């Protein structure tokens, strides 16, 4: 039932995670789920605690990886979802790559001038 709510309310796992993580600590706890789905009388806090305990790698709260593993295929159908390794840029990597290119160019120029 909970997975269906995720599938009907979001088209992105990342957006779902950010919307539910009310305190923005990078973890989804029972309290976060209750704040989001608390108005639904079918949600039982004990059931949510059991879900978190079963799905969380630390047994206490869902990290993004745990959450994505749990509901990722529900939100993104596997048939239509293609992961691109460059879909999210890594600024530290990009900066390092640019610096390395500059160093290579300087070394090449130094070798050519000899």
C-alpha distance (Angstrom), angle and dihedral (degrees) to the residues before:
residue distance angle dihedral
X1 . . .
X2 3.80 . .
X3 3.80 92.4 .
X4 3.82 89.3 53.6
X5 3.80 89.4 54.0
X6 3.80 89.3 53.5
X7 3.80 92.1 48.3
X8 3.82 92.7 49.0
X9 3.81 97.1 44.6
X10 3.83 103.9 41.9
X11 3.77 140.0 37.6
X12 3.81 94.5 -167.9
X13 3.81 129.5 54.5
X14 3.80 89.6 -149.5
X15 3.82 92.6 53.3
X16 3.81 91.2 47.4
X17 3.80 91.5 50.5
X18 3.81 93.1 48.2
X19 3.81 92.5 46.7
X20 3.80 93.5 51.0
X21 3.82 97.2 41.7
X22 3.80 93.8 82.8
X23 3.82 97.2 173.7
X24 3.84 92.5 45.2
X25 3.79 93.6 -131.8
X26 3.80 93.8 133.0
X27 3.80 93.3 -108.6
X28 3.79 132.7 93.0
X29 3.77 112.2 -140.3
X30 3.80 130.9 -178.4
X31 3.80 88.8 -97.1
X32 3.81 90.9 57.2
X33 3.80 91.7 51.8
X34 3.82 91.1 46.7
X35 3.81 91.4 51.3
X36 3.77 90.3 51.8
X37 3.80 100.4 38.6
X38 3.83 99.1 21.2
X39 3.79 93.2 109.4
X40 3.81 88.7 62.5
X41 3.80 108.8 91.7
X42 3.81 91.0 -155.5
X43 3.83 91.0 66.6
X44 3.78 112.5 95.6
X45 3.81 118.5 -167.2
X46 3.81 91.9 -140.3
X47 3.81 91.1 53.9
X48 3.80 90.3 49.6
X49 3.82 90.9 49.6
X50 3.81 89.8 52.5
X51 3.82 91.7 48.4
X52 3.82 91.4 50.6
X53 3.80 92.2 46.2
X54 3.81 92.2 49.6
X55 3.81 96.7 43.6
X56 3.81 103.5 35.9
X57 3.79 117.0 89.7
X58 3.81 89.3 -144.5
X59 3.83 93.2 41.1
X60 3.80 92.3 -125.3
X61 3.81 110.8 67.3
X62 3.80 138.0 6.6
X63 3.78 116.7 -109.2
X64 3.79 118.2 -155.3
X65 3.83 89.4 -97.7
X66 3.83 91.4 51.7
X67 3.80 92.1 45.9
X68 3.79 92.7 46.8
X69 3.80 92.0 48.9
X70 3.81 90.3 49.6
X71 3.84 101.9 45.5
X72 3.79 104.2 11.2
X73 3.79 96.3 101.0
X74 3.78 90.6 44.7
X75 3.80 94.2 56.3
X76 3.82 96.6 35.0
X77 3.78 113.0 38.9
X78 3.79 108.0 -132.4
X79 3.81 93.2 -132.1
X80 3.79 94.5 57.5
X81 3.77 101.2 34.8
X82 3.78 120.1 92.4
X83 3.79 117.7 -178.4
X84 3.77 115.5 -142.4
X85 3.77 115.9 -160.5
X86 3.80 89.7 -143.1
X87 3.80 96.4 49.0
X88 3.82 91.0 107.1
X89 3.78 116.9 36.0
X90 3.76 120.5 -136.4
X91 3.83 106.4 -140.6
X92 3.81 94.2 -161.6
X93 3.79 91.4 52.3
X94 3.81 92.6 46.3
X95 3.82 91.2 51.0
X96 3.80 91.4 48.0
X97 3.80 91.2 48.9
X98 3.84 91.9 51.8
X99 3.83 91.4 48.5
X100 3.80 90.8 49.6
X101 3.82 91.0 51.1
X102 3.81 89.9 51.0
X103 3.82 91.8 49.9
X104 3.80 91.3 48.9
X105 3.80 90.8 50.6
X106 3.83 92.2 49.8
X107 3.82 90.6 48.7
X108 3.80 91.2 48.7
X109 3.82 91.5 50.4
X110 3.80 90.9 48.2
X111 3.80 91.4 52.4
X112 3.80 92.2 47.3
X113 3.82 93.1 51.8
X114 3.82 92.9 55.5
